[in-house]
Amino acid sequence: MSEISRDKLKTSLLQMDCHFTWGLLKNDTDLDDLEDRLYDQIEFGVTKHKSMIYNLLAFVKHLKGKNEEAIESLEKAADCIQKNHSEDFAIKSIVTFGNFSWVYYHMNQLDNAQSYVDKVEDACRKLSSPFHFKVQLADVYGEQGWSCLKFAGRYYQNAQDCFEKALKMEPEEPEWNSGYATAVYRLQGFFMKTDPADGAKCVELLRHAVKLNPRDTVVMALLSLKLQDMKQEEEAEKYMKEALEKTPDLPYLLRYAAKFYRRKGLSDESLKLLKQAIKLTPTSGFLNHQIGLCYRQKLFQMKKNANFGQSRYPSARPLGEKVGEKDDLIRKAIYHFELVIEQKPKFVYAYSDLANMYAEANQHDKAEKTFKKVFCMGNLTLQEKQQLNLNYGRFQEYNRKSETEAVKYYRVGLEIKYESYERDSCKKFLKRIAEKMLKHNPRNAKAYGILGYIHQLDGEKMQAIECYEKANQLDPDNEEYFSSLCDMRLSI
């Protein structure tokens, strides 16, 4: 095949709707972890559209340089479609055909690539598409949505948009309703500040998805967790128990059930479920992270009940026994958090959790090194950056005893314009440090500078000016206070 026809082939490939044209970037995900999760989903049958899993698996194989294995996965995807949709096989295979053509192109098997390009064009012609190589189909939008949902958190908004398009065409399709509800749920997140109306909308979407497919116990578990967020504990418990009765050995359900009971403060019940799940999926970084969180919760509960660091212990157990139990919980938490970052090297939150636990063990150099690894990572989300700066600020304040450094990192977290629990915490800790400074010295210019900065970010201009004026009076040579004061006055 000539170079000209190769260029023409590439032009056709770029017009297709498939994993190679959906903007899924290799550096945005942990390929090994994603591959493991896809194999788990194939084994445990979490979706009736198994072809979608094989398609995404093929793309992952290609990104890892394993094109022969990618072809094998695509053949399995085609087999699934043939088995379930033999009458409209070609139409249901548009994404699969597109993936075939791209993989063969990268293998330099251009004749094979062209044959699949022709298959895509034929299918589009049958559907009277105005385009040669793409067509507006709910199946295509839905598959893109699921792929974005599984690939990485930064694609959740894309997933939601794709499912919305699919639902306009097939409003009662259970798979697209489940996907849409899941995307909305994940976008809101456990710690992201959510408007009550948005939370209610998410509950409504999850309810509808469960109604359409009552066998989808994973979505039922998400509904339970969202109801728990909304303080509707009794109904949340009902859905979680129902889900566990229907599929007691489904690892994806067990992990959410464990999270549900951990958030209720029932660490032992959560650990029981997690240990059951990890026997089924032993390489799951998510499960090891949840186990580490359970041990951390047990540690904090014990410290709270026993008043560690105080001179009195209400329990009758000897101090030595309590210290031994505390050290054992720290050791177990560290062990599981270390496993997480081995299994999921890009799991940012696990690094912070591990660093914080090193600090609990007074292993401050290890904590510092772990935090620094995350600061060197690229492609962090806004919330990940906030969480990192919040945790490192707390480490500086409480473990390194450096309020100056703590203020520096709290400020960075607060500057990131993303409304979240982490941002509120950065603001709260900054304000507390400033008030503490003023309590010790009412003429502390730095404290007034911090308060002025907080008011400025909150849009409270007059309060900001008042604080900056005081800071400037107490430290007239500080250019930052003077510049901030001028900016605020000019903004009125």
N, C-alpha and C positions, 0 to 999 in steps of 0.2 A: 504494500500500500504506500502511495507516495506521500511526501511530507505535506503537500497541499491537502490531500484527502484526510490526513491526520488532523490538520488544523480545522477542517470542516467538521470532523467527528467531534473534536473538542467543543466547537461552537454548539453542536447539538446537545452534548452532554450537559453543558452549563444551563440549558433551558429546561432541564428535567426537574421534577419534584421527587427528591430522594434524600437519603442521609448525607450524600456528598455535596448537596447544594443548600442544606438547611443551616449552614453557618455554625455547626457544632465543632468547636475548636479543641484540638488534642490537649492543649495545656490547661484547659478549664476543668478537667476531671482526672481522677486517678483510674487509669485504664485497667489495671489489675483488679482493683476493687470492683469496678463496674462489671468487668467480665465475670467475676465470682458471683455477683448479685444476679446477673442474667442467667447463669447456669442454675442458681438456686430457684429462680422464678420458673424456669423450664421444668425442673424436678418437681416443684410443689404446685405447679399449675395455677398460678395466681390470676391468669387471664385466659379467656376463651380464644383470644387472638394470639395464639402462640407464634404465628408467622411474624408478628411485629417484634417479638423478642429475638427470633433468629435473624431478622433483618438488622436490628441494632447490633447484635452480636457480630454479624459479618462486618459491619462498619468498624467496630472495635478491633476485630482481628486485622483488618486492613491498616488501621492506625498503628498497630503493633508490628507491622511489616510481615504479616502472615496471610498473604493473599490466597494461597491454596486452601487454607482453613476457612477463609472468608467465603470462597466459592462453595465449600461443603455446607456452611451455614445457610447460604442462599438456596442451595438445593433443598435443604430441609424446610426452609420457609415456603418454597414452591410446593413441596409435598403437602404441607399443612393446608395451603390454599386449595390445591387440587382435591384434597380429601373433603373439605368443607364447602367448597364453592366451585364444583366442577363445571356447572352450567355457565358461569360468568368468570371463568378462571383468568382470562386475559385482563379483564377490567379490574379485578381484585388484585392483580399482580403488577400494577403499574409501578409501584415503589420498588418491588423486588426486581423487576426488569431493569429499572434505572440503576439499581445497585449493581446488578450483574454487569451492565455495560461499563460502569465506572471501574469496577475491579479488573475486568479484562483489559480495559484501556491502560491501567497502571501496570498490568502484567505484560503489556505490549502485544497482546493477542487482539489485534485491531479488527480482524474479521469477525471474531466472536462478539466483540464490543458492538460492532455495527449491526450484527444480527439482533441484538437486544434493543438497540436504538430503533430498529425497524418495528419490533414488537410493540414498543411504547407508542410509536407513531400510528400503527394500525389501531391500537386500542383507543387512542384519542380521536381518530377518524370515525370509529364506530359510535362514539359518544357525541359526535358533531361538535367537538371542541374547536373554538376559534384559534387555538394554538396547536402547533405540530407535536409538541413533546410534553405538554402538561394539560391537566383538566381539573376543573373544580369539582372535587368529590369529597363527601364526608369521610370516607375511608382514608383518603390521603391526609386531610387535615387532622383527623383523629390519630393517625399513626405518627404524624409529626409532633402532635401534642404529647403523646406518651413518650416519645423519644426524648423530647426536651425535658419532660418531667423526670426521667430516669438519669439523664446525662449529668446535670449539675444544677445547683441552686440558682445560678445567674440566668438560667433559661426558663424559670418558672413563669415569668410574665409571658414569654413567647408561648409556653404551653397553654396558659389560660386563653390567649388570643386564638390559638388554633382550635381549641375545643369549642369556643364560642362560634366559630365559623362552621364547625361540624354540626353543632346543635341547631343552627339555623336551617340546615338541610334535613337533619334527623333528630328532632327535638326529644323524642322518647327513647332513643337508643341508650341502653343501660351503660355501655362501655364509655360513651362520650360524657354522659352525666356523671359517672364516677370520676372520670379524668378531670372534668371541669371543677367538681367539688373539691377534689384533692389538690388541684393547683391553687384554688382560692384559699384553702386551708393552709397550705404551705407558705403562701405569700404572706398571710397574716402572721404565721409563726407563733411559737409559744411565748416569746419574750417581746415581740414587737408590739408597740402601743397600737391598739385597735379601737376604733370607734364602736360603741355598743351596737349601733345600727349595722355596721359591717359584720360584727360577730354574729348578729341575728341572721343576716343574709347567708353567712357561711353555714349556720345550723340548718337553715331552710334548704340549701342546696344539698347538704349531706343527707338530710331526711328524705328528700326526693330520690336521691341516688339509691338509698337503702330500700325505698319502696319499690323502685323499678327492678332491683336485683337484691332480694333479701339474703341470697347466698354469699354475697360479697362481704365477708366478715371483716376484712381489712378496712373498708370504708365505714362499716358499722363501728369499728374501734375508733376511727377518726371522729365520728359523730359523738361517741362517748367522751373522748378527750375534749372536744370543743364544748360540749355541755358542761364538762368539769370547769373549763375556763370561764364559762358564763355562770358558775355557781349553782348550776342545776344538778346537784349531786345525786339525788334519788333516781332521776331518769338516766343520768350518765351510768350509774351502777347497773341499772336494768339492761341497757344495751350491751355493756361489756360482758355481763354474765351470759347473756343470750349468745353473743359471739363466741365465747369460750365453750359453750355447750355444743355449738354447731361444728366448730373446727378446733378441737382442743390441741391438735398437734401441728398446727400451721405456724411456722416460725415467725412470719410477718405479723400475725395476730398476737403471738406471745410477746413480742418485743413492745408492741403498743400497750398491751395489757400490763406489762411490767412497769412501763412508764406511768400508766394510770395509777397503779397502786403505790408507786414510789412517791408520786405527787400527793397522795393521801397520807403520806408518812409511814406507810406499811412496808418498810424496807425488806423485811424477811419474806413477805409474800411476793414482792417484786423479784428478789433474788431467786426464789424457787422457780418462778416462771422463766427467768433468764437462763438459769442453768439447764432447764428443760429445752429451751430454744437453741442453746449453743451446742447441745449434743446433735441437733439436726443440721446446723450450719456452723461448724467449728471455726471457720475462717472469718466470721463476721466481726468486723471492727466495730460496727454499731452496737452489737451485743456486749462486747467487752467494755465499751464506753459506758453503757448503761449499768453494767456490773460495778465498774469503778465508781459511778455516781451513787450507787446504793451503799457501798462501803463508806463513801464520803459522808453520805447522809447519816449513817449509823454513828460515824465519828462525831459529827456535829451535834447529834442528839445526845450522845453520851457526855460530851463536853458541857452542853447546856444543863443537863440534869445533874452532873457531878460537880459543876462549877470549877473546872480545871483552871489552875492558876490562882485559885483562892485558897485561903488557909483552912477552910472547913469543907468537909465532904459529908453530905446528908446520908449517903449510903453507908450500910454497915460493912461493906466490903473493904478490905485493906487498901491503902493507897497504892502499894506495889502492884496489886492485882489489877487495879484500874489503869495504871500506867502501862502495864503489859498489854491489856486489851486495847488501849488507845494506839500503842505502837503497832499492834497486829493489824488493826483496821487501816492505818496509814500504809503499812507494807502491802496489804492486799490491794488497796486503791492504786498505789503506784504501779504494782505489777500489771494490773489490767489496763491502766492508762498507757503504760509503755507498750503493751501488746497492740493497743489501738494505733499508735503512730507507726508501728511496724507494718500493720495491715493497711492503714489508711494514711499514708505520709502527708496528704494534703488536708487532713481533718483539723482545721485551725483550732476549734474549740477544745479538742482533746489535748493539744499542746499547752493551752492555758491551764486546763484542769490538772495536767501533770505537773506543770511548774508550781502551781499553788500547793499541790500536795508535797512536792519537794520542800517548799517553804515550811509546811507543817512539820516536816521531819528535820527542820533546821539544816537542810542541805541547800544552802543559799546559792552556792556557786552553780550547782546543777540547775536550780530554778532560773538563775540569770541566763545560763547558756540556752535553756529551753525557750525562754522568751525571745532571745535574740534570733533563734532559728526562724521564728514566725515573722519577726520584723524584716528578715531578709527575703521572705516569700513575695512573689509577685501575684497579681490578679486577686487580691483580697477584696471581698465585698465591703460595702460601707459599714454594715453591722459587724463584720469580722474585725475591721479596723477599730471600731468603737470598743468592742469587747476586749481586744488586745490592749489598747491603751488604758482602759479601765482597770484591768487586772494587773498590768505592770505598774500603774500608778499606786494601786493598793499595796503591791509588793514593796515599792519604794517607801511608801508611808509607814507601813507596819513592820516590815522586816529589815529594810535598810535604814529606817528611822530618818529618812530624808524628805521633809515636807516640800523642799524646793523642787526636787525631782518629781515628786508626786504631783505637784501643781502643774508642772510642765506637761505631763502625760494626760492628766485630767482635762487640761485645756484643749489638747489635740483631739481627745474624744468628743468634747463638747462642740468643737468647731465643725465636726462632720455633720452636715445637715441631713440627718436621718432620724426621724422620731422613733425612739426605742427606749426600752428599760435601761440599756447601757448609757444612753445619752443623759437621761434623767439622773442616773447614779453619779455620773461625772460632775454634773451640776451640783448635786447635793453634797458631794464630798469636797468640792471646791469651796462652796459656801461655808461648810462646817470648818474647814481649815482657816478661812478668812476670819470667821467669828471667833475662833479660838485664838488667833493672833491678836485680835482687838481686845479680847478679854485680858490677855497678858500685857498688852501695850496699846492703849487707845489711840496712840499717835503712830501706828504702824502704816506707813504709806503703801506697802505691798498689799496689805489686806484690803485697803480701799481700792487699789488698782484691780484686784481680783473681783471685788463686788461690782465695780464699774463695768468690767468686762462681761459679767453675767447679765447685768441689766441691759447692756448694749445688745447682746445676742437675743435677748427676750423682747427687744424693741421698746424697752422702757427708757426713753431718752432722757427725761428730766432726772430720774434717779441715777442714771449713768453719769450725767453731767455733774451731779452733786458729789458722787463718789470720786470721779476723776479730779474735780476741783480740790477736794481734800487731799488726794494723793499728790497732786501737783504742788500744793502748798507745803506739804510735809517733805517732799523730795523734788524741789524745783529744777534740779539738773537732769531729771529722768526724762529723756526724749519721748519714750513710749507714752507716759501719762499725758505729756503736753500735746503730743500729736493726736492721741485719742480724744482729748478734751476739745481740741479744735475741730476735729471731724464731727463730733457730736453736736457742737454748737452750730456748725454750718448745715447740719442735716435738719435743723428745726425750721 
